[in-house]
Amino acid sequence: MRKGLLVFLFCLFLQWNLAPPVCAAGRLKVGVHDNQPLAFVDADGQAKGFIIDILEYIGAKEGWRLEYIPGSLTECLERLRKGEIDLAVGIEYSRERNEVYDFSYEYIFSDWGVVYTQEGSDINQIVNLDNKKIAVVHGDIHYHNLRNLAKQLKLKCRFVEAYEYDAVLELIARKKVD
């Protein structure tokens, strides 16, 4: 499963017909959700991460003023849909999202999902998730794919939605989920 580096960004570079309207004012509003180490907002409120470094480099070359708008994944996608931001960083591609958003054709980073468990858990393969309570990030592509895989395997998983990865880990640490 691949993670799209930036929604719209490379479309701006590859399809010049999009660049003038978005960049006309020289300012881009960029949605950032917590997706460390790719993109995140640090304790000082500054956007950081691998993708942010690339965007800053390109922005400096092109003379863009970048304004970072922090939010959850769901908030970034909704702001992008409403036109409140020009692009969102670190958004994973899916066919459903592709119907709503423009994605770049090239990726510079691939990603995969990881299942975290309680210490001493008997979960060591996908079928062990049957009848388990699983914390996931609302709107996350990994949640979407895990839910579909569980359905295909006829696993009876109970999903608990959180809005950030840190909240998922907190639910595991507090033993609210398996």
C-alpha positions in Angstrom: 0.0 0.0 0.0 1.4 3.3 -1.0 1.1 6.6 0.8 0.6 9.6 -1.5 3.2 12.2 -0.6 1.1 15.2 -1.2 -2.4 15.8 -2.4 -2.3 18.3 -5.3 1.4 19.1 -4.8 2.9 17.2 -7.7 -0.2 17.9 -9.8 0.8 21.5 -9.4 4.3 20.7 -10.7 3.2 18.2 -13.4 0.1 20.0 -14.7 1.0 23.6 -15.2 -2.6 24.5 -15.8 -3.3 24.0 -12.1 -0.3 26.0 -10.9 -1.3 29.6 -11.8 -4.7 29.7 -9.9 -3.4 28.0 -6.8 -0.1 29.9 -6.6 -1.2 33.2 -8.1 -0.9 35.0 -4.7 2.3 33.2 -3.9 0.7 31.6 -0.8 -0.3 28.0 -0.2 -2.4 26.9 2.7 -1.2 23.4 3.6 -3.2 21.0 5.8 -1.0 19.0 8.2 -2.1 16.1 10.3 0.0 14.0 12.8 1.8 11.5 10.6 5.3 11.4 12.1 8.0 11.4 10.8 6.5 12.5 7.5 4.5 15.5 8.7 3.4 16.8 12.1 3.2 19.9 14.2 5.7 20.1 17.0 5.2 21.4 20.6 6.1 24.9 19.4 3.3 24.8 16.7 5.8 24.5 13.9 5.1 22.1 11.0 8.0 19.5 10.8 8.8 16.3 9.0 10.3 14.8 5.9 7.4 16.0 3.6 7.5 19.5 5.2 11.2 19.7 4.5 10.6 18.9 0.8 7.7 21.3 0.6 9.8 24.1 2.2 12.6 23.5 -0.2 10.3 23.7 -3.2 8.5 26.7 -1.8 11.7 28.6 -1.3 12.7 27.9 -4.9 9.3 29.0 -6.2 8.8 32.0 -3.9 5.8 30.6 -2.1 4.6 31.6 1.3 3.5 28.4 3.0 0.8 28.7 5.7 0.4 25.4 7.7 -3.1 24.6 9.0 -2.9 21.8 11.6 -5.8 19.4 12.2 -6.7 15.7 12.3 -6.7 13.6 9.1 -10.5 14.0 8.9 -10.3 17.8 9.3 -7.6 18.1 6.7 -9.6 16.1 4.2 -12.7 18.1 4.9 -10.9 21.4 4.6 -9.4 20.3 1.3 -12.8 19.2 0.0 -14.3 22.7 1.0 -11.4 24.5 -0.6 -10.2 26.0 2.7 -6.7 24.7 2.1 -4.8 24.3 -1.2 -3.2 20.9 -0.4 -2.8 18.3 2.4 0.4 16.5 3.0 0.8 12.7 3.7 -2.6 11.6 2.5 -2.8 8.0 1.5 -4.3 7.2 -1.9 -7.5 5.2 -2.2 -10.0 4.8 -5.1 -12.7 6.5 -3.0 -10.5 9.5 -2.2 -9.4 9.7 -5.8 -13.0 10.4 -6.7 -12.9 13.5 -4.5 -9.3 14.7 -4.6 -6.5 15.0 -7.1 -3.5 12.9 -6.2 0.1 13.0 -7.6 1.1 10.4 -10.0 4.5 9.8 -8.4 5.2 8.8 -4.8 8.4 9.2 -2.9 7.4 7.2 0.1 5.7 3.9 0.6 3.9 3.0 3.9 2.4 0.0 5.6 0.2 -0.5 8.6 1.4 -1.9 11.9 -0.8 -3.6 14.6 0.3 -2.7 18.1 -0.9 -4.9 21.0 -0.8 -5.2 24.8 2.4 -6.8 26.1 1.9 -10.5 26.3 -0.9 -10.5 23.8 -1.8 -13.7 21.9 -2.2 -11.6 18.7 0.6 -12.6 16.3 -1.3 -13.0 13.0 -4.3 -11.4 11.4 -6.8 -14.1 12.3 -6.0 -13.5 16.0 -7.9 -10.2 15.6 -11.2 -12.1 15.6 -13.5 -11.0 18.5 -10.9 -8.3 19.5 -11.5 -4.6 20.3 -9.2 -2.7 17.9 -8.3 1.0 18.1 -8.0 2.8 14.8 -7.7 6.3 13.4 -11.0 7.6 12.0 -10.7 8.1 8.3 -7.3 6.5 8.1 -6.6 4.3 5.0 -5.1 1.6 7.2 -8.4 1.4 9.1 -10.3 1.2 5.8 -8.1 -1.6 4.6 -8.1 -3.5 7.9 -11.9 -3.3 8.1 -12.2 -4.7 4.5 -9.7 -7.5 5.2 -11.5 -8.4 8.4 -14.7 -8.6 6.5 -13.2 -10.8 3.8 -11.8 -13.1 6.4 -15.1 -13.1 8.3 -13.4 -11.8 11.5 -15.7 -10.2 14.1 -13.6 -7.2 15.1 -14.9 -4.3 17.2 -13.3 -1.1 16.0 -12.9 1.9 18.4 -12.2 5.1 16.5 -9.8 7.7 17.7 -8.7 10.9 15.8 -4.9 10.7 16.1 -2.3 7.9 16.4 -1.3 9.1 19.9 -4.9 8.5 21.0 -4.8 4.9 19.6 -1.6 4.2 21.6 -3.1 5.7 24.7 -6.2 3.4 24.4 -3.8 0.4 24.1 -1.7 1.6 27.1 -4.8 2.1 29.2 -6.1 -1.4 28.2 -9.3 -0.1 26.7 -8.6 -2.1 23.5 -6.8 -5.3 22.7 
